[in-house]
Amino acid sequence: MNDDIIKINGLKFFRADKVIFDGVDLNIKRGKITAIMGPSGSGKTTLLKLIGAQLYPEQGGVLFNGINIHKLSRKELYKTRRSMGLMFQSGALFTNLSVFENVAFPLREHTELPEDMIRDLVLMQLEAVGLRGARDLMPSELSGGMARRVALARTLIKDPKLMMYDEPFTGQDPITMGVLMRLIKNANDVLKLTSIIVSHDVAETASIADYIYIIANGKIVGHGEPDAVMQDNSPWVDQFVHGLPDGAMPFHYPAKNYYEDLLNA
């Protein structure tokens, strides 16, 4: 079997007249955790939507297990998506369903398993994320970190081969962030998954990633194993990983001369 579960070649994607991706090439290795990083607005979440064929590129291809996902029929696409799991930044839980019912929902929707088996599988997943005792709570009663752990349990219960995480650490306190990092790493190792983490949390993501791509200005501006990326001296990568306020990405949005602007007011 090919080592690459996903191959992206010459990917071009635009929103109106704005270039989001301009000839992007990247590979996602099977069984590894790959981080897609970059400044806000650089297209990280858009890339996940292209991988899942929620969006279609202007040019280039996205191959999933060697198949161009954007050329599948609707029936074939839905079948392929069952191998993918996506954990949204917000958690995206059903607000009118309890924790237990949220996690059970994919099994009830896509399988014909008996209720006693569904119950056991849900409790096993909730135990894995440390929330079996919270099964009767409603989403409104959960903290942000708990909601993301429930969302992770709901996604993993479908037994995906590819997990995609959209900004899983944003807005979390250090303890919750540590819990989520451990859960993502353990799930990838124990369940033999392939994981893609979209994030701008540099240190946290680098600590569990096997490989990192940094996207900026529509291009891959840096990639490699975490240690190599952290020591990369290229202007885009150096500015991003060290949080520099000015550099390849300027602090000021393009504008006409400041003094001329003031005098002409």
N, C-alpha and C positions, 0 to 999 in steps of 0.2 A: 504494500500500500504506500502511496506517495506520502512523503513527510509533510507536505503542505496541505492543510485542510482548506485553506483559502489562498487563491492567487489573484492578485489585482494587477492588471496590466494597462498602462496608458489611460488611466481613468480621468475623464474630463466631465465636470459638472458645473452648471451655472445656475444662478438665481437671478432672473431678469438679465441685467448687464453686468452682474458681479460674478467674477470667477471664484468658485469655491475650491475646485480641484483642477489643476492644469497639468495633466500627464503624470498622475501618481502611479507608482509601482510599489507594491509591498506584498509580502508573503506571511501567512500566519501558520506557524509550525504546529503540527498535531501534538497534543498532550502538553503543550507549554502555555504559560501565561504571557500574553503579549500586551503591552501598554501602548495606547495611542494617546499622545500628549500634545499639548500646544496651547497657545493663548485662547481666551474666550473669543468665540466667533470664527475660529479657524476651520470649522467643519467637522469636528470630531464626532458629534452625534449624527450629523448628516452621513458620515461614512458608515455608521451602524445601519442606518436606514437603507443605504445602497446595498449593503451586504444582505439584508433581509428582503430586498426587492420591494421595499415600500416606496423607494424612489428609483428612477431609471437614469442612467448616465447618458450624456450627449455622445460620448465616445468611450472606447475601452470596454474591458470586460471584467466581471467578477465571477471567478470560478469557485464553486463549492464542491469539494470532492471531485474535481475535474469537470464539472458540468456548469455551463454558463447559466446562472440562476435567472438572468433577465430574459432568457429565451424559453423558459419552461411554460407549459400551459398552466392555467389557473389551478387545475386539479393537481398537477405535478408540483407546483409551487407550494400549495398548502401542505402537501405530503412532506416536502423537503423542510418546510418551516417547523415541522414537529421535531426535527433534530436540533432545533435552535431554541435557546432560552434567552430572554432579555429582561434584565432587572432595571426598571426605570429609576431615574434619580428620585422621583417623588414616592416611589413604592407602588403607586397606582393601585392601591387596594380598593375593593368594593366597599364603600362606606356603610352600606346597609347590611353587610354580612359580617358575622363574627370572624375571629381569627381562624377558627377551625373550618368554617364554611368557605373562607377565602382560599385556604390551602386545598380544600377538597374540590373546589370548583373545576380545575382542569380535568380531574379524573372523572367527574360526573359529566362533563361536557364532551370528552373525547374517548371515553372507554365505557364498557358495560360491566365493570367490576361490581361484585356484590357489596352492599353497604358495610358488612363486617370487615372486608378486606380494605375498603377505602378508609375506614376508621383507623385500622392498624397502620396503614401507610402514612396517614396524616399525622398520627401521634409520633411515629418514628421520625418524620421530617421535623416536626416541632421540637422534639427532644434534641435533634442534631443541632438546632440553632438556639437551644436553651430556653424555649418558650412554650413547652408543653403545658406549664401551669397557667399560661395566658390564653388558653384555647377558647374560653368563653367571652373574652373581652372584645369590644368593638374597636374598630380603627381609631375612633375619636379618643379612646382611652389609652392609646399607645404613644410612647415617645417617638421621635423621629427615627432613632436607631432601632427601636423595636419594630417599627413599621417596615424598615428595610430588611430586617431579619425574617419577618413574616413573608415579605415579597420574595426573598431568596428561597425560603422553604416552598412557596407556591410554584416557583419556576423550576426548582430541582425535582419536584415530584413528577414532572413530565419526563424525566430521564433524558435530558438533552445531551447531545454530543458536543455541542458548541454553546458556551455561555458568554453572553455579552453584558457588561456592566456599564451603565451610563452614569458617570460621576457618583460612584457609590459612597465616597467619603465626604462629600460636600456638606458643610454645616454640622458635622458631628464633633462631639467632644473627644478628647484623646482616648478615653477608655472605650467608648463606642467604636471609634475608628480602629483601635487595636483588635476589638472583637470581630469586626467586619473583615479586617485583613486576614485574621486567622481562619475565619470561616471560608473565605474565598480560596485561600491557599489549600486548606484541608480538603475542600470539595474537589478542587482540581486534581489533587494527588490521589485521594481515596476513590473517587468515582471515575478516574481516568478521563477527565474532561479536557477540552481545549478552551481557554478563556481569553477574552479580549476585554481589557479595562480601558475605558475612556476616562481620562482624568486630567486635572491640572494640579493635583496634589503630588508634587515631585518626590519628596523623600519617602512618603508612605507607599506610593505606587512602585517606586524603584526597589523598595525592600522586598517585594514579593514577585516582581516581574522577572521573566527569563530574558525578555528582549523588549526594546523600546523603540518606537518611531515617534519623532517629533515633527508635527505639521505646522507650517506657517506660510502665509502668503501663497496658498494654493499648491505648495510643494512639500515633499519630504526634505526637511532641512538637516536632519540628523537621524541616525539609527545605529543600533548596536546593543550589546549587552550593557546592563546598568552601569557598571564601573566605567566602561569606555565612554558612554554618553555623558556621565557626570564630569568627565575630564576633557570633554570635547571643547576646543577653543574657538570653534566657528562662531561668528557673531550672533546668529539667531539662537543657537543652542546655548551658548554661554549666557546670553541675556535671560533666556527662559528658565534654565535650571537654577540660576543664582538670583532670580527675582530682581534684576536690575531695572530701574524705572525708565531708563533711556538707553537706546542702542539701535540695533537693526530695526526694531519696531519702535518708532519715535514716540515720545510722550505726547507731543502736540499733533492733533489732527491737522491734515494739510489745510492751509489757509493763506491768504495774501499777506503781504508784509504788515506786521503788527502796527508800526508807527503810521503807515499810510492809512490803515484801517481806522486808527484813532482820529487822525486829522480830517478824514473825510466823513466823519460821523455827522 
